[in-house]
């Protein structure tokens, strides 16, 4: 894939900086008025109104509260999609900022307010300059935080109604120097599944355990056995996580309960390993319970698949950063992330890549003390503009709108 000479990045930067205070104010407004998954009505209305005022064709309520803005220019046949997520988390904010959440128990603790503002800043610049030939689709997605909003938008015909040749997204990343860009080809973020295990015994008096079947002892044994899945069943060259996050059972020290419930989170980068762990968790739960005279019931709802970046699109996205920002702005030692992201569903449907931009020395994602770093907003918006211009100018025939298989993990 070849591209035309780089457009004047300094001019892009200057134009975006001229209006950046407006988007910082917008970001802080979104931060103060967070909305949970599929409740992003005010946020999506604000997004839709801004896009319409800049000349975008806007469709609302895609996959619930999602918004898609389309901008066409010239006679180019290629199309590109860029996605930003909009939802907040059920977290009590502890930042003490003047623009802190005004909604008790709801907080933008992952920076989706920043992602939305970045894409809106880029959207306005693209609409005002129209320095591209082709079609731009801006995808503002609801419910990334556990609600599978990407999957809902796809089920609502996202890529059939708004076809794209490739789709891109980004996430801010604390601990990486502010404004540094990071790219991972192939597996980048883990799949996530949930195992809910109920160990059923026979309740009784804590002083007479021989008259009961103690599910707590069986559960304790199972917790330890689950730790052997990664260490003894999974290929040591693969990466996986099995974490028992909750265990609940009993109400008093002298009472043996009838049952105990465990909840387990599972993270993998490989579909075969993902299935292997599911099989082992169920087998261990059933056999350990049986060995103590109890029984086990296992529910295993699937979560997000592993996020697998496509090699060609990732190389192109990295090249855009290299050409417009320089090698010193690219993080060379960025590693696999065991957290999960529902942009994975979009990458199963279309070619594309998910990249990362450093948020600096901030609190971690999902922390009550986290805040998006407004200093990275202009360069992240500038990156989206450069990516759109370079991608639509690339000397490559447009792809068909067929689902992409992507690289294997």
C-alpha distance (Angstrom), angle and dihedral (degrees) to the residues before:
residue distance angle dihedral
X1 . . .
X2 3.80 . .
X3 3.77 128.7 .
X4 3.76 138.4 -159.1
X5 3.81 119.4 -101.5
X6 3.77 112.8 -66.5
X7 3.81 115.3 -85.9
X8 3.79 115.8 -120.1
X9 3.80 100.0 -74.9
X10 3.80 91.5 -172.4
X11 3.81 89.8 60.5
X12 3.81 90.9 49.6
X13 3.79 91.0 48.8
X14 3.79 93.1 48.3
X15 3.81 92.9 49.3
X16 3.81 92.6 49.1
X17 3.79 92.6 45.4
X18 3.81 90.3 53.1
X19 3.81 89.4 67.1
X20 3.80 101.3 25.7
X21 3.81 95.1 107.9
X22 3.78 88.2 62.7
X23 3.80 91.0 56.1
X24 3.78 93.8 44.0
X25 3.82 87.4 54.4
X26 3.81 89.5 47.3
X27 3.81 91.1 49.8
X28 3.79 90.9 51.9
X29 3.79 91.0 47.8
X30 3.80 89.4 54.0
X31 3.79 89.2 47.1
X32 3.79 92.0 54.1
X33 3.82 92.3 48.6
X34 3.83 104.9 43.6
X35 3.79 121.6 175.5
X36 3.80 128.7 -160.0
X37 3.80 126.8 -126.7
X38 3.81 114.1 -51.9
X39 3.81 89.8 1.0
X40 3.82 95.0 86.6
X41 3.81 93.8 118.9
X42 3.82 98.8 132.5
X43 3.79 92.0 40.5
X44 3.81 94.6 49.6
X45 3.82 91.0 44.9
X46 3.81 90.5 52.8
X47 3.81 90.7 48.6
X48 3.80 93.4 47.7
X49 3.80 93.4 47.8
X50 3.81 92.8 50.1
X51 3.79 93.0 48.1
X52 3.80 92.5 48.0
X53 3.79 91.6 49.7
X54 3.82 89.0 56.0
X55 3.79 94.1 50.9
X56 3.80 103.0 -96.4
X57 3.79 122.6 144.4
X58 3.81 101.1 -119.8
X59 3.78 130.9 -159.4
X60 3.78 118.0 -173.6
X61 3.80 133.7 -161.0
X62 3.79 96.5 34.4
X63 3.79 107.1 162.5
X64 3.80 90.4 -7.2
X65 3.79 112.0 -50.4
X66 3.80 97.7 0.5
X67 3.81 122.5 131.3
X68 3.81 128.3 -153.9
X69 3.80 121.2 -166.2
X70 3.81 120.7 -167.4
X71 3.79 126.4 -162.4
X72 3.80 122.3 -179.0
X73 3.77 127.6 -170.2
X74 3.78 135.7 169.3
X75 3.77 124.0 -10.6
X76 3.80 99.8 -65.5
X77 3.79 114.3 136.6
X78 3.79 97.9 -154.5
X79 3.80 124.6 96.7
X80 3.78 133.6 -161.6
X81 3.80 131.6 -165.0
X82 3.79 125.8 -152.3
X83 3.79 120.8 -171.5
X84 3.80 133.0 -156.7
X85 3.81 125.6 179.8
X86 3.82 121.8 -133.5
X87 3.82 110.9 -171.7
X88 3.79 130.6 104.2
X89 3.81 133.6 -147.0
X90 3.83 134.3 -107.2
X91 3.82 92.9 -109.6
X92 3.80 130.7 127.4
X93 3.81 106.5 -121.9
X94 3.81 118.0 -125.2
X95 3.81 102.0 176.8
X96 3.81 97.5 103.3
X97 3.80 88.9 -146.6
X98 3.82 119.8 156.2
X99 3.82 88.4 -119.4
X100 3.81 95.1 44.9
X101 3.77 119.8 142.6
X102 3.79 115.2 -66.3
X103 3.81 90.5 -163.0
X104 3.81 112.2 83.0
X105 3.77 113.1 -124.9
X106 3.82 95.4 9.3
X107 3.80 123.1 97.7
X108 3.80 142.5 163.3
X109 3.79 91.7 -123.3
X110 3.80 96.2 152.8
X111 3.80 102.7 49.0
X112 3.78 99.7 -108.2
X113 3.80 87.1 136.8
X114 3.80 86.0 60.6
X115 3.81 94.3 45.6
X116 3.81 90.7 52.6
X117 3.80 92.4 47.9
X118 3.81 92.5 47.7
X119 3.79 91.7 54.6
X120 3.80 92.9 45.0
X121 3.81 90.9 52.5
X122 3.81 89.3 51.2
X123 3.81 90.5 44.8
X124 3.77 93.1 57.7
X125 3.78 93.7 47.7
X126 3.81 91.6 49.7
X127 3.80 91.2 49.3
X128 3.80 93.9 47.8
X129 3.82 97.0 45.6
X130 3.83 102.5 28.2
X131 3.77 88.6 -164.7
X132 3.80 94.2 161.5
X133 3.78 139.4 73.1
X134 3.79 116.0 -136.2
X135 3.79 138.3 34.1
X136 3.78 129.1 -45.4
X137 3.81 120.3 -162.4
X138 3.79 116.5 -167.8
X139 3.80 111.9 -161.7
X140 3.80 117.7 -161.2
X141 3.78 104.7 -170.3
X142 3.80 131.0 -159.4
X143 3.79 129.0 -148.4
X144 3.78 105.5 21.0
X145 3.80 91.0 147.9
X146 3.80 99.0 82.5
X147 3.80 96.6 -47.5
X148 3.82 97.1 94.8
X149 3.79 92.2 -131.9
X150 3.81 91.0 166.8
X151 3.79 90.0 57.6
X152 3.81 90.5 47.6
X153 3.81 92.1 52.0
X154 3.81 91.2 48.7
X155 3.81 90.6 48.9
X156 3.81 87.2 51.8
X157 3.80 89.1 59.1
X158 3.81 99.8 -95.1
X159 3.79 97.6 157.9
X160 3.80 94.7 32.5
X161 3.80 93.9 52.0
X162 3.81 94.9 35.4
X163 3.83 106.5 27.4
X164 3.79 119.7 -163.5
X165 3.78 133.9 -178.1
X166 3.80 91.5 -141.6
X167 3.79 137.9 -0.3
X168 3.80 129.5 -147.3
X169 3.79 136.9 -171.8
X170 3.79 138.8 172.7
X171 3.78 141.3 -153.9
X172 3.78 130.3 -159.1
X173 3.79 113.1 -121.7
X174 3.84 125.1 -153.8
X175 3.78 115.5 -142.0
X176 3.81 93.2 36.3
X177 3.83 113.4 100.6
X178 3.80 111.2 -93.0
X179 3.78 112.5 -88.8
X180 3.80 96.5 11.4
X181 3.81 114.2 133.3
X182 3.81 124.0 -140.0
X183 3.80 130.5 -167.0
X184 3.81 132.2 -171.2
X185 3.80 122.0 -171.2
X186 3.80 117.0 -150.3
X187 3.82 117.9 0.0
X188 3.80 109.7 18.4
X189 3.81 107.9 154.6
X190 3.79 129.8 26.2
X191 3.76 131.9 -107.9
X192 3.79 115.4 -115.0
X193 3.79 129.2 -146.0
X194 3.79 132.9 168.8
X195 3.79 126.4 -138.0
X196 3.81 116.4 -163.3
X197 3.78 109.5 -166.9
X198 3.79 123.5 -171.3
X199 3.80 115.9 -167.3
X200 3.81 108.8 -159.7
X201 3.78 119.1 -160.2
X202 3.79 134.8 147.0
X203 3.77 120.0 -80.1
X204 3.76 124.1 -133.3
X205 3.79 148.2 136.3
X206 3.79 115.2 -41.9
X207 3.82 88.9 -135.0
X208 3.83 92.4 56.8
X209 3.84 105.6 45.9
X210 3.80 91.4 156.8
X211 3.80 88.2 69.6
X212 3.81 92.4 54.4
X213 3.78 140.1 53.6
X214 3.79 103.9 -124.7
X215 3.83 111.8 -142.1
X216 3.83 91.8 -176.5
X217 3.80 92.4 64.9
X218 3.81 90.2 46.5
X219 3.80 90.5 48.5
X220 3.81 92.2 48.7
X221 3.79 90.3 52.2
X222 3.79 90.6 47.7
X223 3.82 92.4 52.1
X224 3.78 89.7 58.3
X225 3.80 93.5 43.2
X226 3.80 91.6 52.9
X227 3.80 88.5 61.2
X228 3.80 89.7 66.0
X229 3.81 94.1 62.5
X230 3.79 95.2 79.6
X231 3.82 95.1 33.3
X232 3.81 97.6 44.7
X233 3.82 110.3 17.8
X234 3.80 106.2 34.9
X235 3.80 119.0 75.7
X236 3.84 105.1 -100.2
X237 3.81 89.5 -130.0
X238 3.81 90.3 61.0
X239 3.80 125.5 78.8
X240 3.80 122.1 -128.7
X241 3.80 140.1 150.0
X242 3.81 128.2 -153.6
X243 3.81 112.5 -177.1
X244 3.80 127.5 175.7
X245 3.78 100.0 -146.2
X246 3.81 102.1 174.6
X247 3.78 137.7 21.9
X248 3.79 120.5 -178.7
X249 3.77 129.9 178.8
X250 3.76 141.0 122.1
X251 3.79 134.6 29.7
X252 3.82 104.2 -144.3
X253 3.80 138.7 28.3
X254 3.80 92.9 -119.1
X255 3.80 97.3 47.6
X256 3.80 126.1 82.5
X257 3.81 106.1 -148.8
X258 3.78 126.7 -135.6
X259 3.81 93.6 -123.8
X260 3.79 147.0 6.0
X261 3.81 127.1 -151.4
X262 3.80 125.8 -150.4
X263 3.79 127.6 -172.7
X264 3.78 118.7 -156.1
X265 3.80 129.9 -170.0
X266 3.80 117.8 -150.7
X267 3.83 125.5 -163.0
X268 3.80 126.2 -174.5
X269 3.81 140.3 154.4
X270 3.79 97.6 -151.3
X271 3.81 125.3 66.6
X272 3.81 92.6 -145.1
X273 3.81 91.2 52.5
X274 3.80 89.2 46.0
X275 3.81 90.6 57.7
X276 3.82 92.5 41.6
X277 3.80 91.2 56.4
X278 3.80 92.5 47.3
X279 3.82 90.1 53.3
X280 3.81 93.1 47.4
X281 3.82 94.9 47.5
X282 3.79 91.7 53.0
X283 3.82 92.5 45.3
X284 3.81 93.9 47.9
X285 3.80 92.8 46.8
X286 3.78 93.3 51.1
X287 3.81 97.3 42.9
X288 3.82 96.0 43.1
X289 3.77 91.4 49.4
X290 3.80 90.4 48.2
X291 3.80 92.4 49.7
X292 3.83 88.5 60.0
X293 3.79 94.4 44.6
X294 3.80 92.6 -102.7
X295 3.80 133.2 109.8
X296 3.79 132.2 -128.9
X297 3.79 133.7 -141.9
X298 3.80 116.1 -164.7
X299 3.80 126.6 -165.5
X300 3.79 113.7 -171.8
X301 3.81 112.9 -173.7
X302 3.80 112.8 -173.9
X303 3.78 118.1 -125.5
X304 3.80 130.5 -173.8
X305 3.81 121.3 -26.4
X306 3.78 121.0 -123.0
X307 3.79 113.1 -76.0
X308 3.79 105.9 -117.5
X309 3.78 117.4 -173.3
X310 3.79 117.4 -147.6
X311 3.78 112.8 -116.4
X312 3.81 99.9 -133.2
X313 3.80 96.1 44.7
X314 3.81 91.6 45.0
X315 3.79 91.8 51.1
X316 3.80 89.0 49.5
X317 3.81 92.8 48.3
X318 3.80 90.3 50.2
X319 3.79 91.1 48.7
X320 3.81 90.2 54.2
X321 3.81 89.9 55.8
X322 3.78 91.2 45.8
X323 3.81 93.8 50.4
X324 3.79 97.5 43.6
X325 3.81 102.3 33.7
X326 3.81 106.5 21.0
X327 3.80 134.6 -118.0
X328 3.80 91.5 -77.0
X329 3.81 89.7 67.7
X330 3.81 95.1 56.5
X331 3.81 118.6 90.7
X332 3.79 106.6 -134.2
X333 3.82 101.0 -172.4
X334 3.81 101.7 48.5
X335 3.81 110.6 142.8
X336 3.80 139.4 -153.9
X337 3.80 114.5 -70.8
X338 3.81 119.9 -135.7
X339 3.81 91.5 -160.1
X340 3.81 116.8 93.7
X341 3.81 136.5 -124.0
X342 3.80 130.7 -169.6
X343 3.81 92.3 -140.0
X344 3.81 78.9 89.3
X345 3.82 87.7 82.2
X346 3.80 91.0 57.0
X347 3.81 90.9 50.0
X348 3.80 89.3 52.3
X349 3.80 88.4 55.7
X350 3.80 101.6 39.7
X351 3.82 138.5 15.6
X352 3.77 114.1 -97.2
X353 3.77 148.3 107.0
X354 3.79 140.9 -107.0
X355 3.79 115.2 -144.7
X356 3.77 136.6 -175.3
X357 3.80 134.7 -131.4
X358 3.79 122.4 -161.2
X359 3.81 117.0 -108.0
X360 3.81 93.3 -166.8
X361 3.77 126.7 -132.0
X362 3.80 97.0 -19.9
X363 3.78 133.7 136.1
X364 3.79 113.7 -79.2
X365 3.79 124.2 -88.4
X366 3.82 114.0 -83.8
X367 3.81 90.5 22.6
X368 3.84 118.7 131.9
X369 3.83 85.8 -129.3
X370 3.81 97.2 51.9
X371 3.81 121.9 118.9
X372 3.79 130.1 174.9
X373 3.82 113.0 -111.3
X374 3.82 106.9 -118.7
X375 3.81 90.4 -162.6
X376 3.81 90.6 74.7
X377 3.80 94.4 52.7
X378 3.84 99.1 88.7
X379 3.81 96.8 47.7
X380 3.80 92.7 44.2
X381 3.83 89.6 51.9
X382 3.79 89.6 46.1
X383 3.82 88.8 52.8
X384 3.82 91.8 54.9
X385 3.80 90.7 50.4
X386 3.81 91.6 49.7
X387 3.80 92.1 46.9
X388 3.80 92.2 51.9
X389 3.79 93.5 47.6
X390 3.79 95.0 45.4
X391 3.80 96.0 42.5
X392 3.79 94.9 49.8
X393 3.81 89.8 45.7
X394 3.82 93.6 50.2
X395 3.81 115.2 117.6
X396 3.75 97.5 -118.6
X397 3.78 132.0 113.5
X398 3.79 113.2 -112.2
X399 3.77 116.7 -97.1
X400 3.76 124.4 -117.4
X401 3.77 115.5 -107.1
X402 3.78 94.0 -107.8
X403 3.81 122.1 134.3
X404 3.78 111.9 -94.7
X405 3.77 122.1 -129.2
X406 3.78 93.2 -153.9
X407 3.78 126.0 -162.5
X408 3.77 118.0 -45.8
X409 3.79 116.2 -111.7
